[in-house]
């Protein structure tokens, strides 16, 4: 779905340039995207596999040091996505919290719904990296998975002492 949540995207008939910092690698290339009459990809009328650089309103991408930067810039303008990471509490575990993340990137507009869905969620140990914590977060169809391990907490000593009267 088209996520046109950037205030500086040009309206019909106007050409403009948007400046982005690429986040695909540690270099952080300063990318410029020249736009004209930006349209949602699904409204271009051109099948995805046959679209050319000027299609859908993106006229030029420059400043990227590699092809991943151009890909990032085009996606960021037409359909921005992010991987969401956070931690959640563990009950009965050898650690108090474990890191979790979306298995894939989700639409940027669904981030707050994702975080809301995870708020108050607790998992029971044992948990292993890759375990599905939430199968479909915020209606995206994408699961949230464990990014850390939590073993079952071992009791101190051999047994719990019983009190005698």
C-alpha positions in Angstrom: 0.0 0.0 0.0 1.2 3.5 -0.8 2.5 5.3 2.3 2.7 9.0 1.3 3.3 10.3 4.8 6.2 12.7 3.9 5.1 16.3 3.8 7.6 17.3 1.1 6.4 15.0 -1.6 5.3 17.1 -4.6 1.7 17.4 -5.7 0.5 17.0 -9.3 2.4 19.0 -11.8 5.3 19.9 -9.5 8.9 18.5 -9.6 10.8 18.4 -6.3 13.8 16.6 -4.7 13.7 14.7 -1.5 16.9 14.0 0.5 17.3 10.7 2.4 20.1 9.1 4.3 20.4 5.4 3.2 20.1 2.9 6.1 21.0 -0.2 4.1 24.6 -0.2 5.4 26.9 1.8 7.8 28.0 4.2 5.1 24.8 6.3 5.3 24.9 7.7 1.8 23.2 11.0 1.2 20.6 10.1 -1.5 18.6 12.6 -3.5 15.4 11.5 -5.2 13.9 13.8 -7.9 10.1 13.4 -8.2 7.4 14.6 -10.5 3.7 13.8 -10.0 4.3 11.0 -7.6 1.8 8.2 -7.9 1.2 5.0 -5.9 2.9 2.1 -7.6 -0.4 0.2 -7.9 -1.9 3.2 -9.7 0.9 3.5 -12.3 -0.9 1.1 -14.7 2.5 -0.6 -15.4 3.2 -4.1 -14.2 5.8 -4.1 -11.5 8.2 -6.3 -13.6 8.1 -3.8 -16.5 8.4 -0.4 -14.7 11.3 1.9 -15.7 13.2 4.4 -13.5 10.8 7.3 -14.4 7.6 5.4 -13.8 5.3 6.3 -10.8 6.9 9.7 -10.5 10.4 9.0 -9.5 12.6 10.6 -12.2 16.1 10.1 -10.7 17.9 8.6 -7.7 21.4 9.9 -7.1 24.1 9.9 -4.3 23.8 6.2 -3.6 27.1 4.3 -3.4 25.6 1.0 -4.5 22.5 -0.5 -6.0 21.0 -1.2 -2.5 20.9 2.5 -2.0 18.8 3.1 -5.1 16.5 0.3 -4.1 16.1 1.7 -0.6 15.3 5.2 -1.9 12.7 4.0 -4.3 11.0 1.9 -1.6 11.2 4.6 1.0 9.4 7.0 -1.2 6.7 4.7 -2.5 6.2 2.1 0.3 8.3 2.7 3.5 8.8 -0.3 5.7 10.7 -1.1 9.0 11.7 -4.0 11.1 10.3 -3.5 14.6 12.5 -4.6 17.6 11.7 -4.4 21.3 11.9 -6.6 24.4 9.2 -8.4 26.3 9.1 -9.9 29.8 9.8 -13.6 30.4 8.1 -15.6 33.3 10.0 -18.5 34.9 13.1 -17.7 32.9 16.8 -17.3 33.6 16.5 -13.8 32.1 13.9 -11.1 32.9 13.3 -10.0 29.3 14.1 -11.2 25.8 14.5 -9.3 22.5 11.9 -9.8 19.9 11.5 -8.5 16.3 9.2 -8.7 13.3 10.4 -11.5 11.1 10.1 -9.2 8.1 9.7 -5.5 7.6 6.2 -4.1 8.1 4.6 -1.0 6.6 5.9 2.1 8.4 2.3 3.1 9.1 1.7 -0.1 11.1 4.6 0.4 13.6 2.5 1.9 16.4 -0.1 -0.8 16.1 2.6 -3.4 16.2 4.1 -1.9 19.4 0.6 -1.6 20.9 0.0 -5.3 20.2 3.3 -6.2 22.0 2.6 -4.0 25.0 1.7 -6.2 28.0 2.7 -9.4 26.2 4.6 -11.9 28.3 6.2 -15.2 27.3 6.9 -18.3 29.4 10.3 -19.9 29.4 11.8 -21.8 27.7 12.1 -19.5 24.6 14.6 -20.0 21.7 15.7 -17.7 18.9 13.2 -17.9 16.1 10.2 -19.0 18.2 7.0 -17.3 17.1 5.8 -15.0 19.8 2.9 -13.4 17.9 1.8 -15.1 14.6 0.3 -12.0 12.9 1.2 -8.7 14.4 -1.3 -5.8 13.8 -2.9 -7.5 10.8 0.2 -7.4 8.7 0.4 -11.2 8.3 4.0 -11.0 9.6 5.0 -12.8 12.9 7.0 -11.4 15.8 9.8 -13.8 16.7 12.2 -14.2 19.6 15.7 -12.8 18.9 17.1 -14.2 22.1 17.0 -17.3 24.3 15.5 -17.8 27.8 16.0 -21.1 29.7 13.8 -22.2 32.5 15.0 -20.7 35.8 16.7 -23.3 38.0 15.9 -23.2 41.8 18.8 -22.4 44.1 20.0 -25.6 45.9 18.4 -29.0 45.4 14.9 -28.4 46.6 12.7 -25.8 48.3 12.8 -26.1 52.1 9.6 -26.9 53.9 8.9 -25.2 57.1 8.1 -27.4 60.1 6.1 -26.2 63.1 
